[in-house]
Amino acid sequence: MQRKDAESLFAKARNVRALVIGDLMLDEYLWGKAERISPEAPVQVVDIIREDLRLGGAGNVVNNLAALGCSVSICSVIGADENGTTLQHVFTGKGVDVAGVFEDPLRTTSKKTRVVAANQQIVRMDRETKEPLRPELEAQVIEYVERHADEFQVLLLSDYLKGVLTERVVQAAVEAGRKRGIPVVIDPKGSDYSKYRGATILTPNRKEAEQAAGMPIANEDDLGRAAERILRECELDALLITRSEQGMSLFGSGGWLTHIPTFAREVYDVTGAGDTVLAVMGVALACGIGYEDAARVANVAAGIAVGKVGTSTVTPSEVIGLIGHGHADSDAKIKNLDVLVEVIEKEKGRGKQVVFTNGCFDLLHVGHVKYLQKARSFGDLLVLGLNSDASVRRLKGDKRPLIPQEERAHLLAALNCVDYVVFFDDDTPLALIETLKPMVLVKGGDYTPDTVVGRDVVESCGGRVELVEFVDGKSTTNIIEKILTSYGEGQ
């Protein structure tokens, strides 16, 4: 996935409504220094400097979804206790819908307390209930899911084996998703995956996959056999196995396989990384992204998450920045139209005058550069509509373009005079012009004002058309002819 596609994904994510079902818990962090041994016992003494309370379990999935810009609802069962009240207050403070959170006075709201010194956990203390939901609470959860499933684009199940995701609850969610064509994405636990049967995709780590398949995974062959067994027995569409420093492996019911190398730079804490993978996979699938691209984005997000201490969230800007790090300057200029519209509206709001031009720009030459420099001089920023490869072939024949569209885009985006590049697949840029409504429309001197596509649109908005003369003798056609003359057959 390229930067422009990641930008579009996270722009669409703002319209996604997600339902998270699973075990809620509070993660308490006690941060301190350990510089001495207790005189009472051979243990470290930790001097606590600060305390931190975070959403854990399914709550961390909710946190990640909110950080990605989604609207989120949560369905779970908590205790009628102080920790349960704290959880609900934190959710409502974040704008999360808690209508599906039910209280059970016989349960204890899970709370995990971690003591951390020098970025290392010293000890963890758990207070929780692990028993399956009582039948009456199970019925409430199922009724909520069945009644409200139509309101969401994705269902995410976060199982920490604390009793909320019983087989009946999971199957009710799977059936609700299948019935409505909504992806059901599950982060599973335990050795028995039968309760997850029919889900869209599971996201276990390697150790969890070993337990579920009932076999060790020592090499790639073992991995493939284990994945095939889980896919078959659980009747899944896909399976994503996270493999720590080895990245991720994606398997499909059709037998395909994709290995995705890790994106992690430094690993400080793997706590909550699975929650990040679950959230990003869910959002991507809800936005119509294919399994492979969804997994690649989730892999990048997980690499960022493990570089942070404790249960942490990952933001769109972090993911987009890491995806585009290889060509930071040019990648940042190449946009899909849905994202570019928002960018241009903001620029117009700042009083910027937008200039638009378009072309194939196949085999970039000095004539192109001087033309674009002149176009940029008519306003504050220049948007370049670039013909896609398919569009170029229709206009110039099957032998063109010489340079693929992505390469042409990066060459153009590397020019200081070009502010943004956007592809279009039509024969003309009229749809782009109608959408962006630039104040200045620039075309070459071989046009007359009456023949410029989009002139009426621009002038109706108070804008104007500018014609720029090309540098004499400088064209892609001339360059091709010169190469054929100098290096053609028999030369």
BELTALIN-V616142 format. One line per field, one symbol per residue. ss: DSSP state (2 for helix, 1 for strand, 0 for the rest). psi: psi as a letter, one per 30 degrees, with the letter a starting at -180 (. if undefined). burial: 1 if it has 9 or more other ideal C-beta (glycine too) atoms within 8 Angstrom, else 0. A space follows every 50 residues. Layout:
BEGIN
ss: ???
psi: ???
burial: ???
END
This chain:
BEGIN
ss: 00222222222220001111110111111111111110000001111111 11111112222222222000111111111002222222222220001111 11110000011111111001111111100000002222222222222222 20011111000000002222222222222200111110000002220000 11001222222220000002222222222222220001111102220111 11000011110000000000002222222222222200002222222222 22222000000000022222222022222222210022222222222220 00011111100000022222222222000011111110222222220000 00002222222220000001111100000222222200011111000022 20002222220001111100000002222222222220000
psi: kleeeeeeefeeffgkkkkkkakklkjkkjkakjglkkfflilkkjjkel kkklklbfeeeeeeeeffglkklkkaklliaeeeeeeeeeeefggkkgfg jkkjfflkkkkkkkkkkhgkkelkkkjlkfklkkeeeeeeeeeeeeefef flfkkkkjjghgfeileeeeeeeeeeeeeggkkjkkjllafjgffgkfle klhlleeeeeeefhkljfaeeeeeeeeeeeeeffhlelkjjkhbfgblkk klfgflkkkjlkgkekjekgkfeeeeeeeeeeeeefggkleeeeeeeeee eeeeefglkljllkleeeeeeeegfeieeeeffjkleeeeeeeeeeeefg gkjkkklllehkikleeeeeeeeeefffafkkkjjkkleeeeeeeglffl lekleeeeeeeeffkffkekkklkflflgeeeeeefilfkkkllffllef gjkfeeeeefggalkkkkklkkfjleeeeeeeeeeeglkf.
burial: 01111111111110011111111111111111010001000001110100 00111111111111111111011111111010110111011101010101 11110011111111111000010000111000100011011101110110 01011111110111110011111111110001111111010010111111 11111101111110101000011111111110110101111110001111 11000010010111000010011111111111111110101011111111 11111111011011010111011100000110111111111111001100 01111111111101101111111111011011111111001110110001 10101001111110101101111100001101110111111111001000 01011011100010111101100111011100000000000
END
